[in-house]
């Protein structure tokens, strides 16, 4: 499919072979293979963002990376250079299907039950090799977690794998969260995950837009029956530690404000990782980047430098309490500067002792966050619809302007 033809349709997940238009040009999403970019790949992406895009790089909630501000005439050059970096798939359908999140500390974490990267590689290869799986919905995703620190097991995915004492537990997404069906051996885990994806397609149909959690009870029963012979009963206790920041256990974690990196910051991250003794950058669903460190001193130095280049390393930073999409002018759907206004809200909330979650969205799509937040602001004609304890589609309390932001947190310290 040509790039020119692909940009006539909106609403898909943008890839390197099927970019999507936005207010600041084309968006290209890069899915790291098994959750990591080598340092050479990271530097190459930073160079491409600066040379062919507008220098803005977004970290996504599905542990991917997006280049922004690209032009249609630059796409052939971009795709050729991504090929040189081994960051492009054979076709757009394969690219869209390879939607797999891996725990960011896999293979680095001494507390994990198993290094799940070999299983992830087999799953990624299976997704690319089986043409039947190209019928999966664009947002259909899998995750695999080793059961250690910085666990992603509590994140939503249509099919989830988690290392437990009994082997690898397999779970399916439901409206109430992940339902764990049972466990299999590490050697059989990839086969079971791919079988779950095929069973989903058999139940939902090859052209479906449904997700696992949207299936009828009968269709869910079909998927479960296909998996039952592969699984044994098991107990699943989710790891208690999710996202982490700073230096810990031979690793380093840092966040980009609102998930936005600039090209020079990505170059800086690659340099920090190399100096710390790491060979790659690990992405996470929290818009945080991780890498290993040879010792505690190297980890602490990386954190000190990361703070100087504008990255978040303090778990108490008020910006971590707030989610915001790019907003205007980057996004055509927005009439508000969502991230600029979010920075002001974060400062006001911190000053008034408000510790709840905040979501600022340029429009009702809510791209930055799908879960409810304590305070939600949705852009509309230059102002905001105000909601509380809701998603962007919740009941509107009133319409406000930016001049009313301070009043939102009055009494927070007392309440």
Buried (B, 14 or more C-beta within 10 A) or exposed (E): EEBEEBBEEEEBBBBBBBBBBBBBBBBBBBBBBBBBBBBEBBBBBBBBBBEBBBBBBBBBBBBBBBBBBBEBEBBEEBBEBBEEBEBBBEBBBBBBBBBBBBBBBBBBBEBBBBBBBBBBBBBBBBBBEBEEBBBBBBEBBBBBBBBBBBBBBBBBBBBBBBBBEBBBBBBBBEEEEBBBBBBBEBEBBBBBBBBBBBBBBBBBEEEBEBBBBBBEEEBBEBBBEBBEEBBEEBEBEBBEEBBBBBBBBBBBBBBBBBBBBBBBBBBBBBBBBBBBBBEBBBBBBBBBBBBBBEEEEBBBBBBEBBBEBBBBBBEEBBBBBBBBBBBBEBBBBBBBBBBBBBBBBBEBBBEBEBEBBBBBBBBEBBBBBEEBBBBBBBBBEEBBBBBBEBBBEBEBEEEBEBEEBEEBBEEBEEE
